[in-house]
Amino acid sequence: MSQLKFELYGILEQLAGTAEYTLEFEAPTQLDDALTMFSMDKPEIKQHLERCACAIGDSLVHRQTMITQDTLVALLPPVAGG
């Protein structure tokens, strides 16, 4: 089993009630599938996950990215300002 740790910011952190969430998964798995598993455990964030950018390290990644080992993914919700 591998671990995927999500760092949550903004509305995601508020709704989930935590700044981090760890998901155990069978590697390899697609990031999009891991996000689906996450939203099944925390359904209150599902609609917001669809609009989030995903980053691994300093790079934004596509949801089709294959996760093959323990990984830290930052979930970045859209920011509104004015």
PDB file of N, CA, C and O in Angstrom:
ATOM      1  N   MET A   1       0.837  -1.185   0.000  1.00  0.00           N
ATOM      2  CA  MET A   1       0.000   0.000   0.000  1.00  0.00           C
ATOM      3  C   MET A   1       0.880   1.244   0.000  1.00  0.00           C
ATOM      4  O   MET A   1       1.926   1.280   0.648  1.00  0.00           O
ATOM      5  N   SER A   2       0.449   2.244  -0.722  1.00  0.00           N
ATOM      6  CA  SER A   2       1.129   3.532  -0.753  1.00  0.00           C
ATOM      7  C   SER A   2       0.223   4.580  -0.128  1.00  0.00           C
ATOM      8  O   SER A   2      -0.975   4.358   0.052  1.00  0.00           O
ATOM      9  N   GLN A   3       0.809   5.721   0.199  1.00  0.00           N
ATOM     10  CA  GLN A   3       0.036   6.808   0.790  1.00  0.00           C
ATOM     11  C   GLN A   3       0.097   8.039  -0.093  1.00  0.00           C
ATOM     12  O   GLN A   3       1.147   8.418  -0.610  1.00  0.00           O
ATOM     13  N   LEU A   4      -1.066   8.646  -0.245  1.00  0.00           N
ATOM     14  CA  LEU A   4      -1.186   9.908  -0.953  1.00  0.00           C
ATOM     15  C   LEU A   4      -1.684  10.915   0.064  1.00  0.00           C
ATOM     16  O   LEU A   4      -2.779  10.775   0.607  1.00  0.00           O
ATOM     17  N   LYS A   5      -0.873  11.931   0.317  1.00  0.00           N
ATOM     18  CA  LYS A   5      -1.268  12.953   1.278  1.00  0.00           C
ATOM     19  C   LYS A   5      -1.714  14.187   0.506  1.00  0.00           C
ATOM     20  O   LYS A   5      -0.984  14.700  -0.343  1.00  0.00           O
ATOM     21  N   PHE A   6      -2.919  14.655   0.810  1.00  0.00           N
ATOM     22  CA  PHE A   6      -3.441  15.869   0.205  1.00  0.00           C
ATOM     23  C   PHE A   6      -3.261  17.023   1.182  1.00  0.00           C
ATOM     24  O   PHE A   6      -3.606  16.906   2.358  1.00  0.00           O
ATOM     25  N   GLU A   7      -2.723  18.132   0.697  1.00  0.00           N
ATOM     26  CA  GLU A   7      -2.698  19.376   1.458  1.00  0.00           C
ATOM     27  C   GLU A   7      -3.904  20.191   0.998  1.00  0.00           C
ATOM     28  O   GLU A   7      -4.091  20.414  -0.198  1.00  0.00           O
ATOM     29  N   LEU A   8      -4.714  20.630   1.946  1.00  0.00           N
ATOM     30  CA  LEU A   8      -5.952  21.340   1.624  1.00  0.00           C
ATOM     31  C   LEU A   8      -5.823  22.815   1.978  1.00  0.00           C
ATOM     32  O   LEU A   8      -5.251  23.172   3.008  1.00  0.00           O
ATOM     33  N   TYR A   9      -6.356  23.654   1.119  1.00  0.00           N
ATOM     34  CA  TYR A   9      -6.306  25.099   1.320  1.00  0.00           C
ATOM     35  C   TYR A   9      -7.706  25.694   1.118  1.00  0.00           C
ATOM     36  O   TYR A   9      -8.569  25.093   0.478  1.00  0.00           O
ATOM     37  N   GLY A  10      -7.902  26.879   1.676  1.00  0.00           N
ATOM     38  CA  GLY A  10      -9.129  27.632   1.454  1.00  0.00           C
ATOM     39  C   GLY A  10     -10.379  26.879   1.861  1.00  0.00           C
ATOM     40  O   GLY A  10     -10.451  26.304   2.947  1.00  0.00           O
ATOM     41  N   ILE A  11     -11.360  26.891   0.975  1.00  0.00           N
ATOM     42  CA  ILE A  11     -12.662  26.284   1.241  1.00  0.00           C
ATOM     43  C   ILE A  11     -12.543  24.787   1.506  1.00  0.00           C
ATOM     44  O   ILE A  11     -13.321  24.239   2.286  1.00  0.00           O
ATOM     45  N   LEU A  12     -11.588  24.122   0.874  1.00  0.00           N
ATOM     46  CA  LEU A  12     -11.419  22.682   1.098  1.00  0.00           C
ATOM     47  C   LEU A  12     -11.035  22.409   2.547  1.00  0.00           C
ATOM     48  O   LEU A  12     -11.570  21.495   3.174  1.00  0.00           O
ATOM     49  N   GLU A  13     -10.114  23.199   3.073  1.00  0.00           N
ATOM     50  CA  GLU A  13      -9.690  23.029   4.459  1.00  0.00           C
ATOM     51  C   GLU A  13     -10.861  23.297   5.408  1.00  0.00           C
ATOM     52  O   GLU A  13     -11.052  22.573   6.385  1.00  0.00           O
ATOM     53  N   GLN A  14     -11.626  24.321   5.119  1.00  0.00           N
ATOM     54  CA  GLN A  14     -12.779  24.658   5.965  1.00  0.00           C
ATOM     55  C   GLN A  14     -13.804  23.527   5.972  1.00  0.00           C
ATOM     56  O   GLN A  14     -14.272  23.118   7.034  1.00  0.00           O
ATOM     57  N   LEU A  15     -14.150  23.027   4.803  1.00  0.00           N
ATOM     58  CA  LEU A  15     -15.185  21.992   4.707  1.00  0.00           C
ATOM     59  C   LEU A  15     -14.724  20.651   5.262  1.00  0.00           C
ATOM     60  O   LEU A  15     -15.502  19.945   5.904  1.00  0.00           O
ATOM     61  N   ALA A  16     -13.476  20.298   5.022  1.00  0.00           N
ATOM     62  CA  ALA A  16     -12.963  19.014   5.492  1.00  0.00           C
ATOM     63  C   ALA A  16     -12.616  19.045   6.974  1.00  0.00           C
ATOM     64  O   ALA A  16     -12.526  17.998   7.616  1.00  0.00           O
ATOM     65  N   GLY A  17     -12.422  20.240   7.517  1.00  0.00           N
ATOM     66  CA  GLY A  17     -12.071  20.357   8.929  1.00  0.00           C
ATOM     67  C   GLY A  17     -10.642  19.959   9.230  1.00  0.00           C
ATOM     68  O   GLY A  17     -10.309  19.652  10.375  1.00  0.00           O
ATOM     69  N   THR A  18      -9.792  19.961   8.213  1.00  0.00           N
ATOM     70  CA  THR A  18      -8.389  19.589   8.379  1.00  0.00           C
ATOM     71  C   THR A  18      -7.569  20.192   7.244  1.00  0.00           C
ATOM     72  O   THR A  18      -8.098  20.478   6.170  1.00  0.00           O
ATOM     73  N   ALA A  19      -6.270  20.384   7.489  1.00  0.00           N
ATOM     74  CA  ALA A  19      -5.382  20.922   6.460  1.00  0.00           C
ATOM     75  C   ALA A  19      -4.710  19.816   5.652  1.00  0.00           C
ATOM     76  O   ALA A  19      -4.134  20.074   4.595  1.00  0.00           O
ATOM     77  N   GLU A  20      -4.786  18.578   6.155  1.00  0.00           N
ATOM     78  CA  GLU A  20      -4.179  17.441   5.457  1.00  0.00           C
ATOM     79  C   GLU A  20      -5.103  16.232   5.525  1.00  0.00           C
ATOM     80  O   GLU A  20      -5.841  16.039   6.490  1.00  0.00           O
ATOM     81  N   TYR A  21      -5.040  15.439   4.487  1.00  0.00           N
ATOM     82  CA  TYR A  21      -5.832  14.207   4.444  1.00  0.00           C
ATOM     83  C   TYR A  21      -4.949  13.140   3.806  1.00  0.00           C
ATOM     84  O   TYR A  21      -4.364  13.371   2.748  1.00  0.00           O
ATOM     85  N   THR A  22      -4.851  11.993   4.429  1.00  0.00           N
ATOM     86  CA  THR A  22      -4.023  10.909   3.903  1.00  0.00           C
ATOM     87  C   THR A  22      -4.912   9.778   3.406  1.00  0.00           C
ATOM     88  O   THR A  22      -5.834   9.338   4.093  1.00  0.00           O
ATOM     89  N   LEU A  23      -4.616   9.324   2.206  1.00  0.00           N
ATOM     90  CA  LEU A  23      -5.362   8.254   1.559  1.00  0.00           C
ATOM     91  C   LEU A  23      -4.399   7.114   1.261  1.00  0.00           C
ATOM     92  O   LEU A  23      -3.343   7.336   0.667  1.00  0.00           O
ATOM     93  N   GLU A  24      -4.748   5.901   1.663  1.00  0.00           N
ATOM     94  CA  GLU A  24      -3.941   4.736   1.294  1.00  0.00           C
ATOM     95  C   GLU A  24      -4.505   4.172  -0.004  1.00  0.00           C
ATOM     96  O   GLU A  24      -5.721   4.090  -0.175  1.00  0.00           O
ATOM     97  N   PHE A  25      -3.619   3.786  -0.917  1.00  0.00           N
ATOM     98  CA  PHE A  25      -4.057   3.309  -2.226  1.00  0.00           C
ATOM     99  C   PHE A  25      -3.113   2.252  -2.761  1.00  0.00           C
ATOM    100  O   PHE A  25      -1.968   2.140  -2.325  1.00  0.00           O
ATOM    101  N   GLU A  26      -3.605   1.491  -3.699  1.00  0.00           N
ATOM    102  CA  GLU A  26      -2.794   0.510  -4.422  1.00  0.00           C
ATOM    103  C   GLU A  26      -2.118   1.223  -5.585  1.00  0.00           C
ATOM    104  O   GLU A  26      -2.795   1.774  -6.452  1.00  0.00           O
ATOM    105  N   ALA A  27      -0.807   1.217  -5.609  1.00  0.00           N
ATOM    106  CA  ALA A  27      -0.068   1.850  -6.702  1.00  0.00           C
ATOM    107  C   ALA A  27       0.075   0.864  -7.856  1.00  0.00           C
ATOM    108  O   ALA A  27       0.187  -0.340  -7.622  1.00  0.00           O
ATOM    109  N   PRO A  28       0.074   1.341  -9.077  1.00  0.00           N
ATOM    110  CA  PRO A  28      -0.154   2.720  -9.482  1.00  0.00           C
ATOM    111  C   PRO A  28      -1.651   3.035  -9.547  1.00  0.00           C
ATOM    112  O   PRO A  28      -2.483   2.150  -9.745  1.00  0.00           O
ATOM    113  N   THR A  29      -1.962   4.301  -9.377  1.00  0.00           N
ATOM    114  CA  THR A  29      -3.341   4.759  -9.539  1.00  0.00           C
ATOM    115  C   THR A  29      -3.311   6.144 -10.154  1.00  0.00           C
ATOM    116  O   THR A  29      -2.351   6.896  -9.984  1.00  0.00           O
ATOM    117  N   GLN A  30      -4.356   6.464 -10.856  1.00  0.00           N
ATOM    118  CA  GLN A  30      -4.470   7.780 -11.473  1.00  0.00           C
ATOM    119  C   GLN A  30      -4.915   8.792 -10.408  1.00  0.00           C
ATOM    120  O   GLN A  30      -5.751   8.474  -9.562  1.00  0.00           O
ATOM    121  N   LEU A  31      -4.368   9.985 -10.448  1.00  0.00           N
ATOM    122  CA  LEU A  31      -4.724  11.023  -9.482  1.00  0.00           C
ATOM    123  C   LEU A  31      -6.229  11.243  -9.456  1.00  0.00           C
ATOM    124  O   LEU A  31      -6.801  11.416  -8.379  1.00  0.00           O
ATOM    125  N   ASP A  32      -6.875  11.241 -10.589  1.00  0.00           N
ATOM    126  CA  ASP A  32      -8.322  11.439 -10.651  1.00  0.00           C
ATOM    127  C   ASP A  32      -9.067  10.363  -9.851  1.00  0.00           C
ATOM    128  O   ASP A  32     -10.055  10.666  -9.182  1.00  0.00           O
ATOM    129  N   ASP A  33      -8.603   9.121  -9.916  1.00  0.00           N
ATOM    130  CA  ASP A  33      -9.232   8.048  -9.141  1.00  0.00           C
ATOM    131  C   ASP A  33      -9.032   8.263  -7.644  1.00  0.00           C
ATOM    132  O   ASP A  33      -9.933   7.994  -6.850  1.00  0.00           O
ATOM    133  N   ALA A  34      -7.851   8.747  -7.258  1.00  0.00           N
ATOM    134  CA  ALA A  34      -7.592   9.045  -5.849  1.00  0.00           C
ATOM    135  C   ALA A  34      -8.490  10.181  -5.368  1.00  0.00           C
ATOM    136  O   ALA A  34      -8.989  10.143  -4.244  1.00  0.00           O
ATOM    137  N   LEU A  35      -8.697  11.187  -6.210  1.00  0.00           N
ATOM    138  CA  LEU A  35      -9.599  12.285  -5.845  1.00  0.00           C
ATOM    139  C   LEU A  35     -11.031  11.789  -5.672  1.00  0.00           C
ATOM    140  O   LEU A  35     -11.757  12.275  -4.804  1.00  0.00           O
ATOM    141  N   THR A  36     -11.434  10.833  -6.487  1.00  0.00           N
ATOM    142  CA  THR A  36     -12.771  10.244  -6.348  1.00  0.00           C
ATOM    143  C   THR A  36     -12.890   9.523  -5.012  1.00  0.00           C
ATOM    144  O   THR A  36     -13.904   9.654  -4.327  1.00  0.00           O
ATOM    145  N   MET A  37     -11.860   8.760  -4.634  1.00  0.00           N
ATOM    146  CA  MET A  37     -11.872   8.073  -3.335  1.00  0.00           C
ATOM    147  C   MET A  37     -11.940   9.079  -2.195  1.00  0.00           C
ATOM    148  O   MET A  37     -12.664   8.874  -1.220  1.00  0.00           O
ATOM    149  N   PHE A  38     -11.188  10.163  -2.317  1.00  0.00           N
ATOM    150  CA  PHE A  38     -11.189  11.217  -1.316  1.00  0.00           C
ATOM    151  C   PHE A  38     -12.580  11.824  -1.171  1.00  0.00           C
ATOM    152  O   PHE A  38     -13.060  12.017  -0.054  1.00  0.00           O
ATOM    153  N   SER A  39     -13.224  12.122  -2.288  1.00  0.00           N
ATOM    154  CA  SER A  39     -14.554  12.749  -2.233  1.00  0.00           C
ATOM    155  C   SER A  39     -15.620  11.787  -1.706  1.00  0.00           C
ATOM    156  O   SER A  39     -16.647  12.232  -1.193  1.00  0.00           O
ATOM    157  N   MET A  40     -15.395  10.488  -1.824  1.00  0.00           N
ATOM    158  CA  MET A  40     -16.342   9.531  -1.250  1.00  0.00           C
ATOM    159  C   MET A  40     -16.260   9.555   0.274  1.00  0.00           C
ATOM    160  O   MET A  40     -17.263   9.355   0.960  1.00  0.00           O
ATOM    161  N   ASP A  41     -15.054   9.802   0.802  1.00  0.00           N
ATOM    162  CA  ASP A  41     -14.882   9.877   2.252  1.00  0.00           C
ATOM    163  C   ASP A  41     -15.302  11.241   2.804  1.00  0.00           C
ATOM    164  O   ASP A  41     -15.762  11.340   3.942  1.00  0.00           O
ATOM    165  N   LYS A  42     -15.142  12.283   1.998  1.00  0.00           N
ATOM    166  CA  LYS A  42     -15.490  13.655   2.399  1.00  0.00           C
ATOM    167  C   LYS A  42     -16.418  14.258   1.338  1.00  0.00           C
ATOM    168  O   LYS A  42     -16.004  15.146   0.591  1.00  0.00           O
ATOM    169  N   PRO A  43     -17.673  13.782   1.263  1.00  0.00           N
ATOM    170  CA  PRO A  43     -18.574  14.226   0.187  1.00  0.00           C
ATOM    171  C   PRO A  43     -18.857  15.725   0.181  1.00  0.00           C
ATOM    172  O   PRO A  43     -19.249  16.274  -0.849  1.00  0.00           O
ATOM    173  N   GLU A  44     -18.666  16.388   1.309  1.00  0.00           N
ATOM    174  CA  GLU A  44     -18.940  17.820   1.369  1.00  0.00           C
ATOM    175  C   GLU A  44     -17.984  18.638   0.499  1.00  0.00           C
ATOM    176  O   GLU A  44     -18.271  19.798   0.203  1.00  0.00           O
ATOM    177  N   ILE A  45     -16.871  18.068   0.089  1.00  0.00           N
ATOM    178  CA  ILE A  45     -15.916  18.813  -0.732  1.00  0.00           C
ATOM    179  C   ILE A  45     -15.996  18.456  -2.216  1.00  0.00           C
ATOM    180  O   ILE A  45     -15.304  19.065  -3.032  1.00  0.00           O
ATOM    181  N   LYS A  46     -16.822  17.489  -2.574  1.00  0.00           N
ATOM    182  CA  LYS A  46     -16.837  16.974  -3.945  1.00  0.00           C
ATOM    183  C   LYS A  46     -16.996  18.065  -4.993  1.00  0.00           C
ATOM    184  O   LYS A  46     -16.220  18.112  -5.947  1.00  0.00           O
ATOM    185  N   GLN A  47     -17.977  18.936  -4.842  1.00  0.00           N
ATOM    186  CA  GLN A  47     -18.213  19.950  -5.880  1.00  0.00           C
ATOM    187  C   GLN A  47     -17.041  20.920  -6.007  1.00  0.00           C
ATOM    188  O   GLN A  47     -16.819  21.483  -7.079  1.00  0.00           O
ATOM    189  N   HIS A  48     -16.294  21.117  -4.930  1.00  0.00           N
ATOM    190  CA  HIS A  48     -15.156  22.034  -4.970  1.00  0.00           C
ATOM    191  C   HIS A  48     -13.921  21.369  -5.573  1.00  0.00           C
ATOM    192  O   HIS A  48     -13.090  22.048  -6.177  1.00  0.00           O
ATOM    193  N   LEU A  49     -13.790  20.070  -5.421  1.00  0.00           N
ATOM    194  CA  LEU A  49     -12.626  19.362  -5.976  1.00  0.00           C
ATOM    195  C   LEU A  49     -12.551  19.488  -7.488  1.00  0.00           C
ATOM    196  O   LEU A  49     -11.463  19.535  -8.063  1.00  0.00           O
ATOM    197  N   GLU A  50     -13.702  19.542  -8.124  1.00  0.00           N
ATOM    198  CA  GLU A  50     -13.741  19.587  -9.586  1.00  0.00           C
ATOM    199  C   GLU A  50     -13.072  20.840 -10.148  1.00  0.00           C
ATOM    200  O   GLU A  50     -12.622  20.837 -11.293  1.00  0.00           O
ATOM    201  N   ARG A  51     -13.003  21.909  -9.357  1.00  0.00           N
ATOM    202  CA  ARG A  51     -12.447  23.173  -9.839  1.00  0.00           C
ATOM    203  C   ARG A  51     -11.028  23.434  -9.331  1.00  0.00           C
ATOM    204  O   ARG A  51     -10.436  24.466  -9.643  1.00  0.00           O
ATOM    205  N   CYS A  52     -10.488  22.507  -8.555  1.00  0.00           N
ATOM    206  CA  CYS A  52      -9.165  22.700  -7.964  1.00  0.00           C
ATOM    207  C   CYS A  52      -8.043  22.340  -8.923  1.00  0.00           C
ATOM    208  O   CYS A  52      -8.160  21.432  -9.746  1.00  0.00           O
ATOM    209  N   ALA A  53      -6.949  23.086  -8.788  1.00  0.00           N
ATOM    210  CA  ALA A  53      -5.713  22.707  -9.456  1.00  0.00           C
ATOM    211  C   ALA A  53      -4.980  21.744  -8.529  1.00  0.00           C
ATOM    212  O   ALA A  53      -5.143  21.800  -7.310  1.00  0.00           O
ATOM    213  N   CYS A  54      -4.182  20.868  -9.106  1.00  0.00           N
ATOM    214  CA  CYS A  54      -3.416  19.891  -8.331  1.00  0.00           C
ATOM    215  C   CYS A  54      -1.929  20.138  -8.585  1.00  0.00           C
ATOM    216  O   CYS A  54      -1.496  20.305  -9.726  1.00  0.00           O
ATOM    217  N   ALA A  55      -1.163  20.157  -7.503  1.00  0.00           N
ATOM    218  CA  ALA A  55       0.282  20.381  -7.633  1.00  0.00           C
ATOM    219  C   ALA A  55       1.046  19.309  -6.876  1.00  0.00           C
ATOM    220  O   ALA A  55       0.685  18.922  -5.765  1.00  0.00           O
ATOM    221  N   ILE A  56       2.107  18.843  -7.509  1.00  0.00           N
ATOM    222  CA  ILE A  56       3.067  17.948  -6.863  1.00  0.00           C
ATOM    223  C   ILE A  56       4.396  18.677  -6.918  1.00  0.00           C
ATOM    224  O   ILE A  56       4.911  18.980  -7.994  1.00  0.00           O
ATOM    225  N   GLY A  57       4.948  18.954  -5.738  1.00  0.00           N
ATOM    226  CA  GLY A  57       6.157  19.782  -5.688  1.00  0.00           C
ATOM    227  C   GLY A  57       5.820  21.176  -6.199  1.00  0.00           C
ATOM    228  O   GLY A  57       4.842  21.783  -5.762  1.00  0.00           O
ATOM    229  N   ASP A  58       6.620  21.673  -7.113  1.00  0.00           N
ATOM    230  CA  ASP A  58       6.422  23.011  -7.665  1.00  0.00           C
ATOM    231  C   ASP A  58       5.667  22.999  -8.985  1.00  0.00           C
ATOM    232  O   ASP A  58       5.575  24.031  -9.650  1.00  0.00           O
ATOM    233  N   SER A  59       5.123  21.846  -9.377  1.00  0.00           N
ATOM    234  CA  SER A  59       4.493  21.728 -10.694  1.00  0.00           C
ATOM    235  C   SER A  59       3.012  21.419 -10.604  1.00  0.00           C
ATOM    236  O   SER A  59       2.589  20.573  -9.816  1.00  0.00           O
ATOM    237  N   LEU A  60       2.227  22.110 -11.418  1.00  0.00           N
ATOM    238  CA  LEU A  60       0.828  21.733 -11.571  1.00  0.00           C
ATOM    239  C   LEU A  60       0.779  20.457 -12.396  1.00  0.00           C
ATOM    240  O   LEU A  60       1.540  20.303 -13.352  1.00  0.00           O
ATOM    241  N   VAL A  61      -0.110  19.545 -12.031  1.00  0.00           N
ATOM    242  CA  VAL A  61      -0.201  18.263 -12.737  1.00  0.00           C
ATOM    243  C   VAL A  61      -1.629  18.025 -13.202  1.00  0.00           C
ATOM    244  O   VAL A  61      -2.583  18.553 -12.632  1.00  0.00           O
ATOM    245  N   HIS A  62      -1.756  17.223 -14.243  1.00  0.00           N
ATOM    246  CA  HIS A  62      -3.057  16.821 -14.759  1.00  0.00           C
ATOM    247  C   HIS A  62      -3.642  15.732 -13.882  1.00  0.00           C
ATOM    248  O   HIS A  62      -2.911  15.005 -13.209  1.00  0.00           O
ATOM    249  N   ARG A  63      -4.927  15.625 -13.890  1.00  0.00           N
ATOM    250  CA  ARG A  63      -5.599  14.595 -13.097  1.00  0.00           C
ATOM    251  C   ARG A  63      -5.359  13.193 -13.655  1.00  0.00           C
ATOM    252  O   ARG A  63      -5.645  12.205 -12.979  1.00  0.00           O
ATOM    253  N   GLN A  64      -4.848  13.096 -14.856  1.00  0.00           N
ATOM    254  CA  GLN A  64      -4.526  11.791 -15.440  1.00  0.00           C
ATOM    255  C   GLN A  64      -3.144  11.311 -15.003  1.00  0.00           C
ATOM    256  O   GLN A  64      -2.724  10.219 -15.385  1.00  0.00           O
ATOM    257  N   THR A  65      -2.438  12.104 -14.215  1.00  0.00           N
ATOM    258  CA  THR A  65      -1.110  11.734 -13.727  1.00  0.00           C
ATOM    259  C   THR A  65      -1.192  10.428 -12.934  1.00  0.00           C
ATOM    260  O   THR A  65      -2.068  10.257 -12.086  1.00  0.00           O
ATOM    261  N   MET A  66      -0.271   9.519 -13.222  1.00  0.00           N
ATOM    262  CA  MET A  66      -0.211   8.259 -12.493  1.00  0.00           C
ATOM    263  C   MET A  66       0.621   8.446 -11.232  1.00  0.00           C
ATOM    264  O   MET A  66       1.728   8.983 -11.276  1.00  0.00           O
ATOM    265  N   ILE A  67       0.072   7.996 -10.110  1.00  0.00           N
ATOM    266  CA  ILE A  67       0.764   8.050  -8.829  1.00  0.00           C
ATOM    267  C   ILE A  67       1.298   6.651  -8.549  1.00  0.00           C
ATOM    268  O   ILE A  67       0.535   5.687  -8.484  1.00  0.00           O
ATOM    269  N   THR A  68       2.617   6.549  -8.385  1.00  0.00           N
ATOM    270  CA  THR A  68       3.240   5.236  -8.244  1.00  0.00           C
ATOM    271  C   THR A  68       3.911   5.014  -6.895  1.00  0.00           C
ATOM    272  O   THR A  68       4.381   3.913  -6.610  1.00  0.00           O
ATOM    273  N   GLN A  69       3.959   6.050  -6.063  1.00  0.00           N
ATOM    274  CA  GLN A  69       4.636   5.945  -4.770  1.00  0.00           C
ATOM    275  C   GLN A  69       4.010   6.943  -3.805  1.00  0.00           C
ATOM    276  O   GLN A  69       3.119   7.705  -4.180  1.00  0.00           O
ATOM    277  N   ASP A  70       4.481   6.934  -2.560  1.00  0.00           N
ATOM    278  CA  ASP A  70       4.003   7.917  -1.592  1.00  0.00           C
ATOM    279  C   ASP A  70       4.207   9.314  -2.180  1.00  0.00           C
ATOM    280  O   ASP A  70       5.295   9.648  -2.649  1.00  0.00           O
ATOM    281  N   THR A  71       3.153  10.119  -2.148  1.00  0.00           N
ATOM    282  CA  THR A  71       3.180  11.417  -2.817  1.00  0.00           C
ATOM    283  C   THR A  71       2.404  12.445  -2.011  1.00  0.00           C
ATOM    284  O   THR A  71       1.431  12.114  -1.334  1.00  0.00           O
ATOM    285  N   LEU A  72       2.843  13.691  -2.090  1.00  0.00           N
ATOM    286  CA  LEU A  72       2.147  14.820  -1.487  1.00  0.00           C
ATOM    287  C   LEU A  72       1.562  15.658  -2.612  1.00  0.00           C
ATOM    288  O   LEU A  72       2.285  16.114  -3.498  1.00  0.00           O
ATOM    289  N   VAL A  73       0.235  15.859  -2.574  1.00  0.00           N
ATOM    290  CA  VAL A  73      -0.462  16.635  -3.592  1.00  0.00           C
ATOM    291  C   VAL A  73      -1.147  17.818  -2.918  1.00  0.00           C
ATOM    292  O   VAL A  73      -1.934  17.641  -1.988  1.00  0.00           O
ATOM    293  N   ALA A  74      -0.846  19.022  -3.389  1.00  0.00           N
ATOM    294  CA  ALA A  74      -1.531  20.214  -2.894  1.00  0.00           C
ATOM    295  C   ALA A  74      -2.764  20.446  -3.761  1.00  0.00           C
ATOM    296  O   ALA A  74      -2.676  20.448  -4.989  1.00  0.00           O
ATOM    297  N   LEU A  75      -3.907  20.641  -3.120  1.00  0.00           N
ATOM    298  CA  LEU A  75      -5.150  20.938  -3.827  1.00  0.00           C
ATOM    299  C   LEU A  75      -5.423  22.427  -3.683  1.00  0.00           C
ATOM    300  O   LEU A  75      -5.628  22.928  -2.578  1.00  0.00           O
ATOM    301  N   LEU A  76      -5.424  23.124  -4.804  1.00  0.00           N
ATOM    302  CA  LEU A  76      -5.498  24.573  -4.832  1.00  0.00           C
ATOM    303  C   LEU A  76      -6.842  25.029  -5.392  1.00  0.00           C
ATOM    304  O   LEU A  76      -7.054  24.979  -6.604  1.00  0.00           O
ATOM    305  N   PRO A  77      -7.753  25.475  -4.522  1.00  0.00           N
ATOM    306  CA  PRO A  77      -9.045  25.940  -5.011  1.00  0.00           C
ATOM    307  C   PRO A  77      -8.883  27.276  -5.732  1.00  0.00           C
ATOM    308  O   PRO A  77      -7.921  28.004  -5.487  1.00  0.00           O
ATOM    309  N   PRO A  78      -9.826  27.598  -6.624  1.00  0.00           N
ATOM    310  CA  PRO A  78      -9.763  28.893  -7.295  1.00  0.00           C
ATOM    311  C   PRO A  78      -9.870  30.020  -6.269  1.00  0.00           C
ATOM    312  O   PRO A  78     -10.524  29.883  -5.236  1.00  0.00           O
ATOM    313  N   VAL A  79      -9.219  31.121  -6.577  1.00  0.00           N
ATOM    314  CA  VAL A  79      -9.227  32.263  -5.681  1.00  0.00           C
ATOM    315  C   VAL A  79      -9.975  33.406  -6.342  1.00  0.00           C
ATOM    316  O   VAL A  79      -9.734  33.728  -7.505  1.00  0.00           O
ATOM    317  N   ALA A  80     -10.878  34.014  -5.599  1.00  0.00           N
ATOM    318  CA  ALA A  80     -11.591  35.179  -6.117  1.00  0.00           C
ATOM    319  C   ALA A  80     -11.104  36.400  -5.358  1.00  0.00           C
ATOM    320  O   ALA A  80     -10.831  36.333  -4.160  1.00  0.00           O
ATOM    321  N   GLY A  81     -11.002  37.468  -6.036  1.00  0.00           N
ATOM    322  CA  GLY A  81     -10.559  38.693  -5.375  1.00  0.00           C
ATOM    323  C   GLY A  81     -11.191  39.899  -6.029  1.00  0.00           C
ATOM    324  O   GLY A  81     -11.923  39.780  -7.011  1.00  0.00           O
ATOM    325  N   GLY A  82     -10.909  41.031  -5.489  1.00  0.00           N
ATOM    326  CA  GLY A  82     -11.520  42.189  -6.094  1.00  0.00           C
ATOM    327  C   GLY A  82     -10.940  43.460  -5.725  1.00  0.00           C
ATOM    328  O   GLY A  82     -11.395  44.505  -6.192  1.00  0.00           O
TER     329      GLY A  82
END
